[in-house]
Amino acid sequence: LNALQYRRMAFDEFCAAALSVHQLEALDRWEQHARCAYELFEKDGNRAIVIEELASELGLGPSVPVHAVLHDWIRHTDGKLSFLGFVKLLHGPSRSLAKPH
């Protein structure tokens, strides 16, 4: 969605943003696709995403408190994002954490 800063979005970016994770999970190779996406962010080869690297890849500046934003998904032992945490992040906040409309 970085393209929105220019008020334009490519069709493939729109499709990616509009898809529900639940729709993707219905695909036969969902876990393989999720793992490939995870590995794009996992740079060190240690099977965990460093939160600061993820923030950089997402274009988030240093003013964004990424540890606070991702608190529900990161491992509290080392502050990194595991594959399981990444999949949970794709699903968004749980209904119990989401604010009522």
N, C-alpha and C positions, 0 to 999 in steps of 0.2 A: 504493500500500500504506500510505499515511499513515493510513488508517482503522484499521489494526491497533493503533494506540496505544490505541484505544477497544475493542479486541477484537471489532470488527465490520467486515465488508467488504461493500460492495454487490456484487450479482451481476455487473455490468459491470466492476467493478474486478477481481473474481476471474477473469473470462474474459480480460481483458487481461493479467493476470499469468500465467495458465496457458498462453497461446498461445506456441508456439515461433516464433522468427523464420523458421525454415525453412518452417513452414506458411504464414506470411504471404508469403514469397517466391514461393510457388506461385500466388498471385493474379496476375491479368493486370495489374493496375495497382499492383504492389508498389512500384516506384520512386516513383510519384506519392504514394502513401500515406506512404512514408518521408520524402520531401521535405517534405510537409505537416507531419509530426511535427517534422522538423528546424527548419522555419521557426517553429514555436511557441516554440522556445528561442532562435533567432537573432534578437536584438532590435535590433541596430545597423544592419541592412541591408548589412553588409559581407561577407556570406556565410561568416562563421565565428562559432561560439558562444564567448562569453567564459566561461571555466570557472567563475568566481565567480558569474555569473548562472545558469548551469546548476545549480550547487550550491544556490543560493538557491531556484530553482524546484523542486528536488527536496526541499527542506526540510532540507538538510544544514547543520548549524551550523558556526561558524567553527573549532570544534575538529577537524573532519574535514579531513585533509590531502588535498584534492581533486586537487591536481596529482600527488601520489604515487599516489593511487588510480587516476587516469585516465592515468597516464604512458604506457601502451602505445597509447593512442588519440589523444592530443593531438599537434599539430604542435610539434616541438621548436624551430622557428624563432621562434615567437611565443607558444607555450603555449595556443593556441586549438584548438577542435575543428572540423575541416572536415566536409563532408557525408560524405566517404569514412570519416573517423574515426568519425563518428556511426553509420554502418552497421556498421562493425567493432565498435563498442561494443555495439550491439544483439545481435550474435552472441556477446558475452561473450569471456572469455579463450580464446586458441587452445589446442588440446590440448597443445601443447608447454609452455605457460605454466601450465596447470591442474595443481593438485596431484593426485597419484594417490590413488585411494580406498582 
